[in-house]
Amino acid sequence: MSGHVAAIEHKAEFKIKKWILSEKTDQGLERMNMAKSVHHFVALSRETGALGSEVAERIADRLNWDLLDSRIVDYMEEQYGTPRCLLQSVDERHENWTSSIFTSRIGGLGFSETTHSHRVAKLLLLAASKANVVIVGRGGQFILPRSKGLSVRIVAPMDFRIQQVMLERRIGERDARRHIIATDHDRHEYIRCHFGKNVSDPHHYDLVLNVGDITIDGAADMIVESVDRLVRRLD
Protein backbone atom coordinates (compact mmCIF):
# COMPACT_ATOMS: atom_id res chain seq x y z
CA MET A 1 0.00 0.00 0.00
CA SER A 2 1.40 3.42 -0.95
CA GLY A 3 1.93 6.11 1.63
CA HIS A 4 -0.67 8.25 -0.13
CA VAL A 5 -3.35 5.55 0.07
CA ALA A 6 -2.49 4.80 3.71
CA ALA A 7 -2.84 8.48 4.57
CA ILE A 8 -6.24 8.69 2.88
CA GLU A 9 -7.51 5.60 4.72
CA HIS A 10 -6.20 6.95 8.04
CA LYS A 11 -8.05 10.22 7.44
CA ALA A 12 -11.27 8.40 6.59
CA GLU A 13 -11.00 6.26 9.71
CA PHE A 14 -10.45 9.35 11.85
CA LYS A 15 -13.51 11.07 10.42
CA ILE A 16 -15.77 8.07 10.91
CA LYS A 17 -14.64 7.51 14.48
CA LYS A 18 -15.22 11.20 15.14
CA TRP A 19 -18.82 10.85 13.99
CA ILE A 20 -19.33 7.73 16.10
CA LEU A 21 -17.89 9.40 19.21
CA SER A 22 -20.14 12.40 18.64
CA GLU A 23 -23.13 10.11 18.28
CA LYS A 24 -22.37 8.51 21.65
CA THR A 25 -21.98 11.92 23.23
CA ASP A 26 -25.42 12.83 21.94
CA GLN A 27 -26.78 9.68 23.65
CA GLY A 28 -27.56 7.73 20.55
CA LEU A 29 -28.57 8.11 16.95
CA GLU A 30 -32.04 6.68 17.50
CA ARG A 31 -33.02 9.56 19.81
CA MET A 32 -32.20 12.23 17.26
CA ASN A 33 -34.39 13.70 14.54
CA MET A 34 -31.65 13.27 11.96
CA ALA A 35 -33.44 14.81 9.01
CA LYS A 36 -33.72 18.14 10.83
CA SER A 37 -30.18 18.18 12.17
CA VAL A 38 -28.12 17.55 9.04
CA HIS A 39 -25.44 19.97 7.92
CA HIS A 40 -24.79 21.08 4.36
CA PHE A 41 -23.82 18.34 1.93
CA VAL A 42 -23.07 17.47 -1.67
CA ALA A 43 -24.56 14.17 -2.85
CA LEU A 44 -22.66 13.18 -5.97
CA SER A 45 -23.89 10.50 -8.38
CA ARG A 46 -21.71 9.44 -11.29
CA GLU A 47 -21.54 7.32 -14.40
CA THR A 48 -18.82 4.69 -14.41
CA GLY A 49 -15.59 6.14 -15.75
CA ALA A 50 -16.80 9.75 -15.52
CA LEU A 51 -14.25 10.58 -12.79
CA GLY A 52 -16.92 11.38 -10.23
CA SER A 53 -14.74 10.31 -7.31
CA GLU A 54 -11.95 12.61 -8.47
CA VAL A 55 -14.38 15.51 -8.71
CA ALA A 56 -15.66 14.71 -5.22
CA GLU A 57 -12.14 14.76 -3.78
CA ARG A 58 -11.51 18.21 -5.21
CA ILE A 59 -14.80 19.52 -3.84
CA ALA A 60 -14.07 18.20 -0.36
CA ASP A 61 -10.55 19.66 -0.42
CA ARG A 62 -11.68 23.10 -1.55
CA LEU A 63 -14.58 23.29 0.90
CA ASN A 64 -12.65 21.54 3.68
CA TRP A 65 -15.58 19.16 4.09
CA ASP A 66 -15.54 15.50 5.05
CA LEU A 67 -15.51 13.05 2.15
CA LEU A 68 -17.52 9.83 2.30
CA ASP A 69 -16.85 7.56 -0.67
CA SER A 70 -15.86 3.91 -1.16
CA ARG A 71 -14.33 3.85 2.31
CA ILE A 72 -17.85 3.29 3.55
CA VAL A 73 -17.07 -0.39 2.88
CA ASP A 74 -14.16 -0.23 5.30
CA TYR A 75 -16.43 1.29 7.93
CA MET A 76 -19.04 -1.43 7.50
CA GLU A 77 -16.40 -4.12 7.88
CA GLU A 78 -14.97 -2.56 11.03
CA GLN A 79 -18.32 -1.80 12.67
CA TYR A 80 -20.20 -4.98 11.88
CA GLY A 81 -17.47 -7.54 11.29
CA THR A 82 -18.83 -8.44 7.87
CA PRO A 83 -16.22 -9.78 5.43
CA ARG A 84 -15.24 -7.14 2.88
CA CYS A 85 -15.86 -9.38 -0.11
CA LEU A 86 -19.51 -9.80 0.90
CA LEU A 87 -19.98 -6.08 1.42
CA GLN A 88 -18.51 -5.36 -1.98
CA SER A 89 -20.87 -7.86 -3.57
CA VAL A 90 -23.90 -5.78 -2.62
CA ASP A 91 -22.43 -2.30 -2.44
CA GLU A 92 -24.38 -0.24 -5.01
CA ARG A 93 -25.65 -3.43 -6.56
CA HIS A 94 -28.94 -5.26 -6.73
CA GLU A 95 -28.91 -9.03 -6.73
CA ASN A 96 -31.65 -11.50 -7.65
CA TRP A 97 -31.65 -13.30 -4.31
CA THR A 98 -32.90 -16.88 -4.18
CA SER A 99 -34.83 -16.11 -1.01
CA SER A 100 -36.86 -13.15 0.17
CA ILE A 101 -34.78 -10.00 0.43
CA PHE A 102 -35.77 -9.78 4.09
CA THR A 103 -34.67 -13.28 4.98
CA SER A 104 -31.81 -14.01 2.59
CA ARG A 105 -28.43 -14.76 4.11
CA ILE A 106 -24.93 -14.75 2.70
CA GLY A 107 -22.52 -17.30 4.04
CA GLY A 108 -24.64 -17.94 7.12
CA LEU A 109 -23.72 -14.55 8.60
CA GLY A 110 -27.19 -13.06 8.74
CA PHE A 111 -26.29 -10.40 6.19
CA SER A 112 -28.80 -9.25 3.58
CA GLU A 113 -28.82 -6.54 0.94
CA THR A 114 -31.58 -4.69 2.76
CA THR A 115 -29.68 -4.79 6.05
CA HIS A 116 -26.66 -3.31 4.30
CA SER A 117 -28.67 -0.51 2.65
CA HIS A 118 -30.27 0.42 5.98
CA ARG A 119 -26.86 0.60 7.63
CA VAL A 120 -25.58 2.73 4.78
CA ALA A 121 -28.51 5.12 5.17
CA LYS A 122 -27.84 5.34 8.90
CA LEU A 123 -24.19 6.13 8.28
CA LEU A 124 -25.00 8.86 5.75
CA LEU A 125 -27.40 10.49 8.19
CA LEU A 126 -24.87 10.20 10.98
CA ALA A 127 -22.11 11.75 8.89
CA ALA A 128 -24.29 14.62 7.68
CA SER A 129 -25.54 15.33 11.20
CA LYS A 130 -21.98 15.80 12.46
CA ALA A 131 -20.28 17.73 9.66
CA ASN A 132 -20.57 19.18 6.20
CA VAL A 133 -19.93 16.24 3.91
CA VAL A 134 -19.42 15.22 0.28
CA ILE A 135 -21.05 11.84 -0.38
CA VAL A 136 -20.28 9.74 -3.45
CA GLY A 137 -23.05 7.39 -4.57
CA ARG A 138 -25.15 5.25 -2.20
CA GLY A 139 -28.32 7.21 -3.03
CA GLY A 140 -27.38 10.08 -0.76
CA GLN A 141 -29.66 12.47 -2.65
CA PHE A 142 -32.63 10.23 -1.81
CA ILE A 143 -31.74 9.83 1.88
CA LEU A 144 -30.80 13.34 2.98
CA PRO A 145 -33.19 16.34 2.85
CA ARG A 146 -32.69 18.06 -0.51
CA SER A 147 -33.23 21.50 1.03
CA LYS A 148 -29.99 21.16 3.00
CA GLY A 149 -27.64 20.16 0.20
CA LEU A 150 -26.75 19.95 -3.45
CA SER A 151 -27.47 16.92 -5.63
CA VAL A 152 -25.04 16.47 -8.53
CA ARG A 153 -24.70 13.98 -11.39
CA ILE A 154 -21.38 13.58 -13.22
CA VAL A 155 -21.61 12.14 -16.74
CA ALA A 156 -19.33 11.76 -19.76
CA PRO A 157 -19.43 10.34 -23.31
CA MET A 158 -18.91 6.59 -23.59
CA ASP A 159 -15.60 6.95 -25.45
CA PHE A 160 -14.23 9.16 -22.68
CA ARG A 161 -15.38 6.74 -20.01
CA ILE A 162 -13.88 3.75 -21.82
CA GLN A 163 -10.51 5.47 -21.95
CA GLN A 164 -10.60 6.25 -18.24
CA VAL A 165 -11.53 2.69 -17.29
CA MET A 166 -8.84 1.26 -19.59
CA LEU A 167 -6.23 3.40 -17.85
CA GLU A 168 -7.50 2.75 -14.34
CA ARG A 169 -7.99 -1.00 -14.64
CA ARG A 170 -5.31 -1.69 -17.27
CA ILE A 171 -7.69 -3.58 -19.52
CA GLY A 172 -8.62 -3.51 -23.19
CA GLU A 173 -11.40 -1.53 -24.82
CA ARG A 174 -13.86 -4.42 -24.99
CA ASP A 175 -13.45 -5.30 -21.31
CA ALA A 176 -13.68 -1.64 -20.33
CA ARG A 177 -16.97 -1.26 -22.18
CA ARG A 178 -18.35 -4.40 -20.53
CA HIS A 179 -17.27 -3.14 -17.10
CA ILE A 180 -18.99 0.21 -17.67
CA ILE A 181 -22.24 -1.35 -18.84
CA ALA A 182 -22.32 -3.85 -15.98
CA THR A 183 -21.42 -1.34 -13.26
CA ASP A 184 -23.89 1.28 -14.51
CA HIS A 185 -26.58 -1.39 -14.58
CA ASP A 186 -25.80 -2.49 -11.01
CA ARG A 187 -25.93 1.08 -9.71
CA HIS A 188 -29.16 1.73 -11.59
CA GLU A 189 -30.75 -1.38 -10.08
CA TYR A 190 -29.54 -0.52 -6.57
CA ILE A 191 -31.26 2.88 -6.71
CA ARG A 192 -34.38 1.48 -8.37
CA CYS A 193 -34.71 -1.31 -5.82
CA HIS A 194 -34.10 0.71 -2.66
CA PHE A 195 -35.51 4.12 -3.62
CA GLY A 196 -37.82 3.47 -6.56
CA LYS A 197 -35.95 6.08 -8.62
CA ASN A 198 -34.16 6.24 -11.95
CA VAL A 199 -30.61 7.31 -11.15
CA SER A 200 -30.20 8.73 -14.68
CA ASP A 201 -33.23 11.03 -14.46
CA PRO A 202 -31.86 14.62 -14.52
CA HIS A 203 -34.84 15.86 -12.49
CA HIS A 204 -33.27 14.30 -9.39
CA TYR A 205 -30.27 16.65 -9.57
CA ASP A 206 -29.52 20.32 -9.08
CA LEU A 207 -26.56 20.03 -11.46
CA VAL A 208 -25.69 17.59 -14.25
CA LEU A 209 -22.12 18.10 -15.47
CA ASN A 210 -20.46 16.49 -18.47
CA VAL A 211 -16.72 16.11 -17.81
CA GLY A 212 -16.24 15.34 -21.48
CA ASP A 213 -16.91 19.03 -22.10
CA ILE A 214 -15.25 20.56 -19.03
CA THR A 215 -12.24 19.64 -16.94
CA ILE A 216 -12.42 17.97 -13.53
CA ASP A 217 -11.29 21.22 -11.95
CA GLY A 218 -13.89 23.10 -13.94
CA ALA A 219 -16.62 20.77 -12.70
CA ALA A 220 -15.39 21.15 -9.12
CA ASP A 221 -15.38 24.94 -9.49
CA MET A 222 -18.99 24.98 -10.69
CA ILE A 223 -20.12 22.75 -7.84
CA VAL A 224 -18.26 24.77 -5.20
CA GLU A 225 -19.81 27.98 -6.55
CA SER A 226 -23.26 26.40 -6.34
CA VAL A 227 -22.57 25.23 -2.79
CA ASP A 228 -21.48 28.73 -1.77
CA ARG A 229 -24.74 30.17 -3.09
CA LEU A 230 -26.73 27.48 -1.29
CA VAL A 231 -24.95 28.06 2.01
CA ARG A 232 -25.45 31.83 1.80
CA ARG A 233 -29.13 31.34 1.09
CA LEU A 234 -29.69 28.87 3.93
CA ASP A 235 -27.54 30.61 6.52
Secondary structure, DSSP 8 states (H G I E B T S, - for coil): --HHHHHHHHHHHHHHHHHHHHHHHTT-GGGS-HHHH---EEEEEE-TTS-HHHHHHHHHHHHT-EEESTTHHHHHHHHH---HHHHHHHTT-----SS-TTT--STTS---HHHHHHHHHHHHHHHHHHS-EEEESTTHHHHS-GGGEEEEEEE--HHHHHHHHHHHHT--HHHHHHHHHHHHHHHHHHHHHHH---TT-GGG-SEEEETTTS-HHHHHHHHHHHHHHHHHHH-
